[in-house]
Amino acid sequence: MQAFEYSAIDRDGKTRQGTISAEGAQEARRTLLSRQLYATEIKPTGARKAGLTSMLPNLFQREEKISSKDLALVTRQMATMIEAASPVEEVLGALAQQAQKPETRAVLSRVRTNVMEGMRLSRAMEQEKATFDTLYCSMVAAGEASGALGAVLARVAEHREKSEETRSKIQSALIYPAVLMTVAIGVVTALMVLVVPKVVAQFDSFGSELPVLTQIVVAVSEFLTNYGLLLAVAIALLVLGFSVAMRRDRFRYAVHARMLALPLVGRLIRSVNAARFSRAFGTLVLGGSPALEALVAAKETIRNDPIKTAVIDAISRVREGGGVANSLRQVDALPPMLGYMAAAGERSGQLGTMMHKVADYLESEFDGFTKSALSLLEPMIVIMMGGLVGAIVMSIMLPILRLNSLVLS
């Protein structure tokens, strides 16, 4: 089935616009006629202009999806409009019409078409797996079941916004050190490949033995000059091989376990994953989902395999009759605070609220950790870069100083 946008005239001569799902344009036209609508224009939803991309094989074509950042905005708008008592299909139509990106417009139009044909919103979103993950659809389904779709969507929007904020913080924390390290490697490589060979070649005519530091720098320079391209290819193949190996469950599990064992990185990974899990779990519980279903959906936010496996074991204990708090306490990979706060939430009947407080605390702890780490990492990179450049300069100056001393003597 394909979604089509149409313009049509009804029996009263009024212009009607909307979307319809059909196998082709002819079937869409016949369906409209059966509804006593006379189509004046029918075109595929989100149709792309013909060009080189249309001739590429499907392997090279991107799957239509709403970006994570845009989805947070769309969810917030959807929640606001539904809370204002607007029908779901009208909300989807308005959002699709005002969307600037064709991918966003196409996805929302397809969801609207399915809703207009009688499908529930959560079920219609499940058809767009590239955009709406299991957690998102579970939250929407909980909102539909409780009759508070607008309020639940508002919590979903808050969850998405917090997730985007956390992702932005991680990216911001890594961008500056990565750029600084790249510049440092580029400067050192340029000095070793372009400057050092020309300068050192001037000393060969004197026939005197070069200092040890100069010999080391010259050896590294010759290696990079002769084998630099092969080294770059080898590094690229190594990165590609690692990315392919990470698709294998056993290899990825082993890598994730090693990362958890690292002194500082492991703590950071635990905090980030626990914050995601806690916020998703709390949002589902506040939206009316049973604790077990909320745990099953919230585990999909965990990106570390050992932690996810431990949470799955905890879910099995809950399914067998165990309490949520006691089951989460047995997950050593999660911060102990999560289990204690879950116990307090179960006793007070505010499990969802307590999980949100855990997420807030862990996210603030992550902020403080990243700031401290960056305050140490940035000067370390600068010192390392200065040391390498200083060593190269000294390797060039030492022979000059030796020549000057020989001339003066």
C-alpha positions in Angstrom: 0.0 0.0 0.0 1.1 3.5 -0.8 0.0 6.9 0.6 -1.3 9.5 -1.8 -2.2 13.1 -1.3 -5.3 14.2 -3.2 -7.4 17.3 -4.0 -11.0 16.5 -4.8 -14.5 18.1 -5.2 -17.5 16.8 -3.3 -21.2 16.8 -4.4 -21.6 20.4 -3.1 -18.7 21.7 -5.2 -16.4 22.2 -2.2 -12.7 21.4 -2.4 -11.5 18.6 -0.2 -7.9 17.7 0.5 -6.4 14.7 2.4 -4.5 11.5 2.1 -5.6 8.0 1.0 -3.9 4.7 1.1 -4.1 2.5 -2.1 -2.1 0.2 -4.3 -1.8 2.8 -7.0 -3.2 6.1 -8.3 -6.0 4.5 -10.3 -7.2 2.6 -7.2 -7.0 5.7 -5.1 -9.2 7.5 -7.7 -11.8 4.7 -7.7 -11.9 4.8 -3.9 -12.5 8.5 -3.9 -15.3 8.1 -6.4 -16.9 5.5 -4.1 -16.9 8.3 -1.4 -18.5 10.7 -4.0 -15.3 12.7 -4.3 -14.1 13.7 -7.8 -10.3 13.8 -7.7 -8.6 16.8 -9.4 -5.1 15.9 -8.3 -3.5 12.7 -6.9 0.2 12.4 -6.1 2.3 10.1 -3.9 2.9 11.4 -0.4 6.5 12.8 0.0 7.2 12.1 -3.7 10.8 13.0 -4.5 11.9 14.7 -7.7 13.3 12.5 -10.3 17.0 12.6 -10.6 20.1 10.6 -9.9 18.9 9.4 -6.5 15.8 7.9 -8.1 18.0 5.7 -10.2 20.1 4.4 -7.4 19.4 0.9 -6.0 17.5 0.6 -2.8 20.7 -0.2 -1.0 21.8 3.4 -1.3 18.4 5.0 -0.6 17.7 6.3 2.9 14.7 5.0 4.7 12.1 7.7 5.3 12.1 8.7 9.0 11.7 11.6 11.3 15.0 12.7 12.9 15.2 12.3 16.7 15.4 16.1 17.1 12.3 16.7 14.9 10.4 13.9 16.6 10.7 15.7 20.0 9.3 18.9 18.5 6.5 17.0 16.7 5.5 15.1 19.8 5.4 18.4 21.8 3.1 20.0 19.2 1.0 16.9 19.0 0.5 16.8 22.8 -0.4 20.5 22.9 -3.0 20.2 20.2 -4.6 17.0 21.5 -4.8 18.5 25.0 -6.7 21.3 23.3 -9.3 18.7 22.3 -8.3 18.6 18.6 -9.1 15.2 16.8 -6.0 13.1 16.2 -6.4 13.0 12.4 -6.7 16.8 12.2 -3.6 17.1 14.4 -1.6 14.8 12.2 -2.8 16.6 9.1 -1.9 20.0 10.4 1.5 18.8 11.5 2.1 17.1 8.1 1.0 20.2 6.2 3.4 22.6 8.2 6.3 20.2 8.1 9.3 21.6 6.1 11.1 18.3 5.6 9.6 15.9 3.1 10.5 12.9 5.3 8.5 14.3 8.2 5.6 15.2 6.0 5.5 11.7 4.4 5.7 9.8 7.7 3.0 11.9 9.4 0.8 11.6 6.3 1.0 7.8 6.3 0.2 7.7 10.0 -2.8 10.0 9.4 -4.0 7.8 6.6 -4.0 4.7 8.8 -5.8 6.5 11.6 -8.5 7.7 9.2 -9.0 4.1 8.0 -9.8 3.1 11.6 -6.4 2.1 13.0 -5.4 3.3 16.5 -2.7 5.9 16.7 -0.3 3.6 18.5 -0.9 0.8 15.9 -0.4 3.3 13.1 2.9 4.5 14.6 4.1 0.9 14.8 3.9 0.7 11.0 6.7 3.4 11.0 9.3 1.4 12.9 12.2 3.6 11.6 10.7 6.6 13.4 8.6 5.4 16.3 10.5 2.8 18.5 8.8 0.3 20.8 9.0 2.6 23.8 7.3 5.4 22.0 4.5 3.2 20.8 4.0 1.6 24.2 3.6 5.1 25.8 1.1 6.1 23.2 -0.8 2.9 23.7 -0.9 3.5 27.5 -2.3 7.0 26.8 -5.0 5.6 24.6 -6.0 3.0 27.1 -6.1 5.5 30.0 -8.0 8.1 28.0 -5.3 10.7 28.7 -3.5 10.7 25.4 -2.6 14.4 25.5 -1.1 14.2 28.9 0.8 11.0 28.1 2.1 12.6 24.9 3.3 15.6 26.9 5.3 13.1 29.1 6.6 11.5 25.9 7.7 14.9 24.6 9.5 15.6 27.9 11.2 12.2 27.7 12.3 12.8 24.1 13.5 16.3 25.0 15.5 15.0 27.9 17.0 12.3 25.7 18.0 14.9 23.1 19.5 17.1 25.8 21.6 14.2 27.1 22.7 13.3 23.6 23.6 16.9 22.9 25.7 17.0 26.2 27.6 13.9 25.2 28.3 15.3 21.7 29.3 18.7 23.1 31.6 17.0 25.6 33.4 15.0 22.8 33.5 17.6 20.0 36.1 19.9 21.4 38.6 17.3 22.5 38.1 15.4 19.2 38.8 18.6 17.1 41.8 19.5 19.3 43.2 16.0 18.9 42.6 16.0 15.2 44.4 19.4 14.8 47.3 18.1 17.0 47.7 15.0 14.9 47.5 17.0 11.7 50.1 19.5 12.8 52.6 16.8 14.0 52.1 14.8 10.8 52.7 17.8 8.6 55.9 18.7 10.5 57.1 15.1 10.3 56.4 14.6 6.6 57.0 18.0 5.1 59.4 19.9 7.4 61.7 17.4 9.1 63.0 15.7 5.9 63.9 19.0 4.3 65.7 20.3 7.3 67.5 17.2 8.3 68.7 16.7 4.7 70.9 19.7 5.2 72.8 17.9 7.9 73.8 14.9 5.8 76.4 16.8 3.9 78.4 17.5 7.1 78.8 13.8 7.8 78.6 14.2 11.6 76.6 11.9 13.7 73.1 13.3 14.6 71.9 13.4 18.2 69.7 10.5 19.5 66.6 12.6 19.6 67.1 13.8 16.0 67.7 10.2 14.9 64.4 9.1 16.5 62.5 11.9 14.8 64.1 11.2 11.5 63.2 7.5 11.7 59.6 8.3 12.5 59.5 10.9 9.7 60.9 8.4 7.1 58.4 5.8 8.3 55.4 8.2 7.8 56.8 9.4 4.5 57.2 5.8 3.1 54.4 4.0 4.8 52.0 6.7 5.8 49.4 5.9 3.2 49.5 2.2 4.1 49.2 3.1 7.8 46.1 5.2 7.0 44.5 2.4 5.0 45.3 -0.1 7.8 43.7 2.1 10.4 40.6 2.6 8.2 40.3 -1.2 7.7 40.7 -1.8 11.4 37.9 0.7 12.2 35.7 -0.9 9.5 36.4 -4.4 10.8 35.6 -3.3 14.4 32.3 -1.8 13.3 31.3 -5.0 11.5 32.4 -7.1 14.5 30.2 -4.9 16.8 27.2 -6.3 15.0 27.9 -9.7 16.4 26.2 -10.2 19.8 29.1 -12.0 21.5 31.8 -9.6 20.4 29.6 -6.5 21.3 28.8 -8.0 24.7 32.5 -8.5 25.4 33.4 -5.0 24.3 30.6 -3.5 26.4 31.7 -5.5 29.4 35.3 -4.3 29.1 34.0 -0.7 28.9 32.0 -1.1 32.1 35.2 -2.4 33.8 37.1 0.9 33.0 37.4 3.1 36.1 35.9 6.4 34.9 34.2 5.4 31.6 32.3 2.5 33.2 30.8 4.9 35.8 29.8 7.3 33.0 28.1 4.5 31.0 26.2 3.3 34.0 24.9 6.7 34.8 23.8 7.5 31.3 22.0 4.2 30.8 20.4 4.2 34.2 19.2 7.8 33.6 17.6 6.8 30.3 16.0 3.7 31.8 14.7 5.5 34.9 13.1 8.3 32.9 11.5 6.0 30.4 10.2 3.6 33.1 8.9 6.5 35.2 7.1 8.1 32.2 5.4 4.8 31.3 4.2 4.3 34.9 2.9 7.8 35.2 1.1 7.2 31.9 -0.8 4.3 33.4 1.2 1.3 32.1 1.6 -1.7 34.5 5.0 -1.9 36.0 5.9 -5.1 34.1 5.0 -3.7 30.7 6.8 -0.5 31.6 10.0 -2.4 32.5 9.8 -4.4 29.2 9.5 -1.2 27.1 12.0 0.9 29.1 14.8 -1.7 28.7 15.0 -0.7 25.0 16.5 2.6 26.0 19.6 0.8 27.4 22.5 0.8 25.0 24.9 -1.4 26.9 24.4 -5.2 26.5 25.6 -6.4 29.9 23.3 -3.9 31.6 20.4 -4.8 29.3 20.9 -8.5 30.0 20.9 -7.9 33.7 17.7 -5.8 33.4 16.1 -8.6 31.4 16.9 -11.0 34.2 15.2 -8.6 36.6 12.1 -8.5 34.4 12.0 -12.3 34.5 12.0 -12.1 38.4 9.2 -9.5 38.3 7.2 -11.7 35.9 7.6 -14.6 38.4 6.1 -12.5 41.2 9.0 -10.6 42.6 8.9 -6.9 43.5 10.2 -4.3 41.1 12.5 -2.7 43.7 14.0 -6.1 44.9 14.5 -7.2 41.3 16.3 -3.9 40.4 18.5 -4.1 43.5 20.0 -7.3 42.2 21.2 -5.6 39.0 24.8 -4.8 40.0 25.4 -2.9 36.7 22.8 -0.2 37.8 23.5 2.4 40.5 22.3 1.2 43.9 20.3 4.4 44.3 17.9 3.2 41.6 16.8 0.2 43.6 16.4 2.1 46.8 14.3 4.9 45.2 12.2 2.2 43.5 11.5 0.7 46.9 10.5 4.1 48.3 8.3 4.7 45.3 6.5 1.3 45.8 5.9 2.1 49.4 4.5 5.6 48.8 2.6 4.7 45.5 4.8 7.2 43.6 7.0 4.9 41.6 6.9 7.0 38.5 7.8 10.2 40.3 10.7 8.5 42.1 12.1 7.2 38.9 12.0 10.7 37.4 13.9 12.0 40.4 16.5 9.2 40.0 16.9 10.3 36.3 17.3 13.9 37.3 20.0 13.1 39.9 21.9 10.8 37.5 21.8 13.4 34.7 23.1 16.1 37.0 25.9 13.7 38.2 26.7 13.1 34.5 27.0 16.9 33.9 29.4 17.3 36.8 31.5 14.3 35.7 31.8 15.5 32.1 32.8 19.0 33.2 35.5 17.7 35.5 36.7 15.3 32.8 36.9 18.0 30.2 38.7 20.3 32.5 41.4 17.7 32.8 41.4 16.3 29.2 41.7 19.6 27.4 45.0 20.7 29.1 46.4 17.2 28.7 45.9 17.3 25.0 47.5 20.8 24.8 50.4 19.6 26.9 50.8 16.5 24.7 50.7 18.5 21.5 53.2 21.0 22.9 55.5 18.2 24.0 55.5 16.6 20.5 56.0 19.9 18.7 58.8 20.8 21.2 60.5 17.5 20.6 60.5 18.0 16.9 61.8 21.5 17.2 64.6 20.3 19.6 65.5 17.5 17.2 66.1 20.2 14.5 67.9 22.7 16.8 70.3 20.2 18.4 72.3 19.5 15.2 72.4 23.3 14.5 73.8 23.9 18.0 76.3 21.1 17.6 77.5 22.6 14.3 77.8 26.0 15.9 79.9 24.6 18.7 82.2 22.8 16.2 82.6 26.0 14.1 83.4 28.1 17.2 85.9 25.5 18.5 
